[in-house]
Amino acid sequence: MRAIVSAPTQPYRIEFRDVPEPEPSRDEALVAARAVSLNRGNFRRLAWEAEGWCPGYDVAGEVVRMAADGSGPAVGARVAGIVPSGAWAERVAVPIRRLALIPEPVSFAAAAAIPVAGLTSLLALAHGGILLGKRVLITGAAGGVGRAAVQLAWLAGARVTAQVSRPERGQGLAALGAEEVVTRLEDAASTFDLAIESVGGALLAQVLARMAPGGTLVSIGASSDEATTFDVLALVRRGAISLYAMSLFQEMERQGAGSRELDTLLGLIAERRLDPQIDLQRSWQEMGPMLAALGERAVAGKAIAIVD
C-alpha cells in the first residue's frame, strides 16, 4: 500500500512509498483512509523523526476488516479514529477504543478534522470543572485546537477570551463564541479561572501572571520553541494556581477517553453545534505544500488531506 513517510533529503521532508500492510491486533479494526488531517505535531516531528516514519494522528474512512475479537464497527462502517502515528496511509489499524462511527450528515473531511483538535480541547477543558460563567482563556486560538476549544468552552457556558498572534488570525472567533479576541494579554478584561495554553515561552509566563487565585493553567504545547521563566514567589503571594502539562495520548489513558468522547464530538458536528473549521482541503498528493502552509501559520483552523 502507499503511505507518506519521513524522507529528510526530499522536498518538505516527505515522500510517497510502498510500505507493508498494517497487521491489526485483535482489538484493532483496519480502516481504509478517505481523509486525514494535518497537525502541528506532525510538522514538528518531521524535523527529527527517522527516515521511513509514517506521520498522522487523525483518520476517517471505512472499515475493511473488523477487529478479530469481534468488537467494534462492522465492515463498511464509516468511522473516525486517532492513532499515535501512521494515519497518512491508504489503510490504518485503529484501536477500537479510539474509533467512533461517523453520523450520516458528517463528511469524511469533517470527521478527520476532529479527533486531535476535539479531544485535546475536551480533555484540557475538563480540568476547569464546571465552566458555566467562568473566565476561560485560549491562547493560539486561531489553530485547529484553539478553534475547537473556543467552541466547546462557549457551549459549556464559559466566558471565552481568544488570544491570537495577529489581528487577522482572529477572524471568525467571535462567531464561534469568543467574548473577546486579543493579541496582547494586557488588553484582556480580567483574570482567568482556566487557561488552555499552547504557545509557551514568554506568553506562558504572562498567562500565569493573569490567572485568578484557584485557577488552572493547562499547557498543551509550546509552539514558540522558547523556554519560560516566571516569578514563583509572585504566584505564591497571589494564591494557589495549578499548572498542568498535558500530553494528549497520555491524558486519554489517564481519563479513560476515546470512542465515547469521539462519538460526542462527531454528534455535535452532525447537530451543527461544532464546526470543524476546515480552512484548507486538498488531495494528499499536495501534502508537501499543505505542510509548508501549516508551518508558516497560513492555516486558520484545520488542514485536511483527501486520500485519493
C-alpha positions in Angstrom: 0.0 0.0 0.0 1.0 3.6 -0.4 1.9 5.9 2.5 3.5 9.2 3.2 6.7 8.8 5.1 9.5 10.9 6.5 12.3 11.5 4.0 14.7 14.1 5.3 16.5 14.6 2.0 13.3 15.2 0.0 11.3 18.4 -0.5 9.1 19.0 2.5 10.9 16.1 4.2 8.3 13.6 3.0 7.6 11.2 0.1 5.2 8.6 -1.0 6.4 5.0 -0.6 5.1 1.5 -0.9 5.0 0.1 2.7 3.8 -3.2 4.2 0.1 -3.6 5.0 -0.7 -3.0 8.7 -1.2 -6.1 10.9 -4.0 -5.2 13.3 -4.1 -6.5 16.8 -7.1 -8.4 18.0 -8.7 -5.2 19.3 -8.0 -3.1 16.2 -10.0 -2.5 13.0 -8.4 -2.0 9.6 -9.6 1.3 8.2 -9.3 2.4 4.5 -8.5 6.0 4.8 -10.6 8.6 3.0 -9.4 11.7 4.7 -6.6 12.6 7.2 -5.7 15.8 8.9 -2.5 17.8 9.5 -1.5 18.8 13.0 1.4 20.9 14.1 2.8 17.9 15.9 3.2 16.1 12.6 5.0 19.1 11.2 7.4 19.4 14.1 8.1 15.7 14.4 9.2 15.5 10.7 12.2 17.7 11.7 13.7 14.9 13.8 12.0 11.5 13.1 14.0 8.8 11.3 13.6 8.2 7.6 10.6 5.9 6.9 8.5 7.1 9.9 4.8 7.5 8.9 3.1 10.6 10.3 -0.5 11.2 11.1 -2.9 11.0 14.0 -6.4 11.6 12.6 -8.1 9.3 10.1 -11.6 9.0 8.7 -12.6 6.2 6.4 -14.3 2.9 6.1 -13.7 -0.4 8.0 -12.4 -3.0 5.6 -11.6 -5.6 8.3 -13.3 -5.6 11.7 -11.4 -6.4 14.9 -10.6 -10.1 15.3 -12.1 -10.2 18.8 -15.5 -9.3 17.3 -15.7 -5.9 18.9 -16.2 -2.5 17.2 -17.8 -1.4 13.9 -18.5 -3.9 11.1 -17.0 -3.9 7.6 -18.2 -1.0 5.6 -18.9 1.3 8.6 -17.9 4.9 8.3 -15.5 5.7 11.1 -13.1 8.2 12.5 -10.2 7.5 14.9 -6.9 8.5 16.3 -3.5 6.8 16.4 -0.1 7.8 17.7 1.3 7.7 14.2 0.8 6.1 10.8 -2.5 7.7 9.7 -1.1 9.1 6.5 -1.5 5.8 4.7 -4.1 4.1 2.5 -5.0 1.7 5.3 -4.6 2.2 9.1 -5.0 -0.1 12.1 -7.0 1.7 14.7 -7.8 0.5 18.3 -11.5 0.0 18.8 -11.3 2.1 22.0 -10.2 5.1 19.8 -12.7 4.7 17.0 -16.2 6.1 16.5 -18.9 5.8 13.9 -19.4 8.9 11.7 -23.0 10.2 11.7 -24.5 10.2 8.2 -24.6 14.0 7.7 -20.9 14.3 8.5 -18.3 14.1 5.7 -15.0 12.2 5.9 -13.2 15.5 5.8 -15.1 17.0 8.7 -14.7 13.8 10.8 -10.9 13.7 10.1 -10.7 17.2 11.5 -11.9 16.4 15.0 -10.0 13.7 16.8 -6.9 15.5 17.9 -8.4 19.0 17.9 -11.6 18.0 19.7 -10.1 15.5 22.2 -7.3 17.9 23.1 -9.8 20.7 23.7 -12.3 18.5 25.6 -9.8 16.9 27.9 -8.0 20.1 28.6 -11.2 22.0 29.4 -12.2 19.2 31.8 -9.5 20.4 34.2 -11.6 23.5 34.7 -14.5 21.6 36.2 -17.9 23.3 35.7 -17.3 26.1 33.3 -20.6 27.9 33.5 -19.8 31.6 34.0 -16.1 31.1 34.3 -13.5 33.1 32.5 -11.5 30.9 30.1 -8.5 31.9 28.1 -7.5 30.0 24.9 -4.1 31.0 23.5 -3.1 30.2 19.9 -6.8 30.3 19.3 -6.5 30.6 15.5 -5.4 27.0 15.1 -7.4 23.8 14.9 -7.2 23.0 18.6 -7.8 26.7 19.5 -11.0 27.0 17.4 -12.4 23.7 18.8 -11.6 24.8 22.4 -13.3 28.2 21.9 -16.5 26.5 20.7 -16.5 23.8 23.4 -15.8 26.3 26.2 -18.7 28.5 24.9 -21.0 25.5 24.7 -20.2 24.8 28.4 -21.2 28.3 29.3 -17.8 29.9 29.8 -16.9 33.5 29.0 -14.1 33.0 26.5 -11.1 35.1 25.6 -9.2 34.1 22.5 -5.6 35.1 22.1 -4.0 35.2 18.6 -0.7 36.3 17.2 -2.1 38.8 14.7 -5.5 40.5 14.4 -6.2 38.9 11.0 -5.7 35.4 12.7 -8.7 36.2 14.9 -11.2 36.4 12.1 -14.3 34.3 12.8 -13.5 33.6 16.5 -16.2 35.9 17.8 -18.8 34.0 15.8 -17.5 30.8 17.4 -18.2 32.1 20.9 -15.2 34.2 21.9 -16.4 37.2 24.0 -13.1 39.0 23.3 -10.3 38.4 20.9 -6.9 39.9 21.8 -3.3 39.8 20.6 -1.9 41.1 23.9 -3.0 39.7 27.3 -2.9 43.1 28.9 -5.9 44.0 26.7 -8.0 41.3 28.2 -10.7 42.5 30.6 -10.0 40.3 33.6 -8.0 37.4 35.1 -8.8 33.8 34.2 -10.2 30.8 36.0 -8.9 28.4 33.3 -6.4 28.8 30.6 -5.6 26.4 27.7 -2.1 27.5 26.7 -0.3 26.2 23.6 2.4 28.8 22.8 4.8 28.5 25.7 7.8 30.8 26.1 7.1 34.4 27.4 3.4 34.0 26.7 3.1 31.1 29.2 4.7 33.4 31.9 2.2 36.2 31.0 -0.7 33.8 31.3 0.4 32.6 34.7 0.5 36.2 35.9 -3.1 36.7 34.7 -4.6 33.6 36.5 -7.2 34.2 39.2 -6.5 32.6 42.6 -7.5 29.0 42.5 -7.3 29.0 38.7 -5.8 26.3 36.5 -3.5 26.6 33.5 -3.3 23.6 31.2 -0.2 23.6 29.0 -0.8 21.6 25.8 2.3 22.6 23.8 5.0 25.1 23.1 4.8 26.2 19.5 7.1 29.1 20.2 10.0 26.7 21.0 11.0 29.2 23.7 11.9 28.5 27.4 9.7 30.0 30.0 10.8 32.0 33.1 8.4 33.1 35.7 8.3 34.6 39.2 7.3 31.7 41.5 7.1 34.0 44.6 4.7 36.3 42.9 2.4 33.3 42.2 2.7 32.1 45.8 1.7 35.6 47.1 -1.4 35.7 44.8 -2.9 32.3 45.9 -3.0 28.7 44.8 -2.7 28.3 41.0 -2.4 24.9 39.3 -0.1 24.3 36.3 -0.8 21.1 34.4 1.2 19.9 31.4 -0.9 17.7 29.2 0.1 15.2 26.5 -2.9 14.0 24.6 -2.3 10.3 24.4 -1.2 10.0 28.0 -4.2 12.1 29.0 -6.6 9.9 27.1 -5.3 6.9 29.1 -5.5 8.8 32.3 -9.1 10.0 31.8 -10.1 6.8 30.0 -11.1 8.8 27.0 -11.6 7.6 23.4 -14.6 6.3 21.5 -17.3 7.8 23.7 -15.8 11.3 23.5 -15.2 11.0 19.8 -18.8 9.9 19.4 -19.9 13.0 21.3 -17.8 15.4 19.2 -19.0 13.9 15.9 -22.5 14.2 17.2 -22.0 17.9 17.9 -20.8 18.3 14.3 -23.9 16.4 13.0 -26.1 18.8 15.0 -24.2 21.8 13.7 -23.2 22.8 17.2 -19.5 22.3 16.5 -17.8 23.5 13.3 -14.6 21.6 12.4 -13.2 24.9 10.9 -11.6 23.4 7.8 -9.6 26.2 6.2 -7.5 24.1 3.7 -8.6 21.0 1.9 -6.6 19.3 -0.9 -5.6 15.9 -2.2 -2.9 14.2 -0.2 -0.8 14.4 -3.3 -0.3 18.0 -2.2 0.7 17.2 1.3 4.1 19.0 1.0 2.7 22.4 0.2 0.0 21.9 2.9 2.7 21.2 5.5 4.5 24.3 4.4 1.3 26.4 4.8 0.8 24.9 8.3 4.4 25.7 9.2 4.1 29.3 8.0 0.9 29.7 10.1 -1.1 30.4 7.0 -3.9 28.0 8.0 -6.7 29.4 10.3 -8.2 26.2 11.6 -7.8 22.7 10.2 -5.9 21.4 7.1 -7.4 18.2 5.6 -5.9 15.9 3.0 -8.2 13.7 0.9 -6.7 10.3 0.3 -7.2 9.7 -3.4 
